[in-house]
């Protein structure tokens, strides 16, 4: 078990460090800041946005303490985000939502941006 956890943490660490810091972050990316208009998502409250690691926003969203997000939706959202992020950047080889999500929800606060919203609903 310990070796398995060590391997997961090494993969997660490599993913976090290799992704870079040049991605736009909302930094307040939570369900309350996503509005639907004509069936499409609109993002509000992005005045604190800046460049940073792409992991922050997705973790902020799927582990939002103020919103109930069922495990199945969280899993689907992480899978979709990682797939789109991988296609868009060529990164994330070998990283799955299980690896990304291995951080306890109450400790997670470091996830990729908002590409995932295309096609989730």
N, C-alpha and C positions, 0 to 999 in steps of 0.2 A: 504494500500500500504506500509506504513512504517513498519508494522509488517511482511509483506512478505519479504521485503528487509532485515530486521533484521534476519529473519530465514535463508535466503540465505547466508548472511554474516557469521552467526554462523557456518553453514555447511561448507562453504569455509574455514573459519579459522581453524576449527577442522581438515579438510582434510590437510591443509597446515602444521599444527603443528604436526599431528600424523604420517606423512609419513616418517620422519627420515631424516638423512643427509648422508647416506652411499651409495649414488648412484653416478655413474660416470656422470659427466657433461662435455660436450664439451666447454661450456661457450661462444662459438661463433657459435652457431648452427643456421644457416640461410641458405636460399635456395642457395646462392652462394657457400656454402661449402659442397654441396651434388652433386656429379657427378654420372652420369649413365655410367656403363661399362657392356656391354653384357646384358643390361636390368636390372641390379642390382645396388642398391645404394652403392656408395663408399663415405666415409666421409673424408674430408680433413680439415686441419687447426685445429687440436685437441691438439696442443702442450700446450695450456693453460688449458687443462682438469684437473679436480680435483674432489674430492668427495663433494657432497652437496645435497641439497633438490632436489627431482626429478621433480619439477615443472618448474624450470628455463628454460631448453632447449625447452620444447614444446611451452611455451609462446613466447620465442624468435623466434621460427620458425613460428608459425601461426600468430603472430602479427608483423612480420618483416616489418619495415617501408619502406624498399627498394624494396619490392616485392608486387605485386598485388595478393592477395589470395582471391578468391571469397568466400562469406559467406558459400556457400554450401560445398566447399572444406575444409574450416576452421572447419566447424561443423563436417564433416565426419572424418577429421583428429583427432580432439579432442575426438570424440566418440570412434574411433578405439584405440587411445592411452589409454584412460581411461579403456576400456574393457581389453586390453592386460596387462596394469599395474595392474589391479585388479586380473586377473588370475595369473600373475607372482608373486604377493606379498601378495594376500589375503586382500589388502587394498582397499579403495575407496568405501566402502559401502555407498550407498545413494547419491553419488556425480555424477552429470551428467555434460555434457559439458556446459549446460546452467548455472549451478552453477559455474563451473570453469571459464567460459567465461564471467561472470557478471562484471568483471573488464573492464573498458573502454580500447579499444585497445591501446590508447596512454599512458596508465598508466600501462599496463600489462608488466611484465618482470619477471615472476617467474614460469616456467612450467616444467613438467617432461620430461625426456630424449627421447631417439630415438627409442624405441621399436615399435612405431606406424607405421614405414615405411613398415613393413611386410604386404603386402596385400592391401595397400591403393590404389595403381595405378590401 
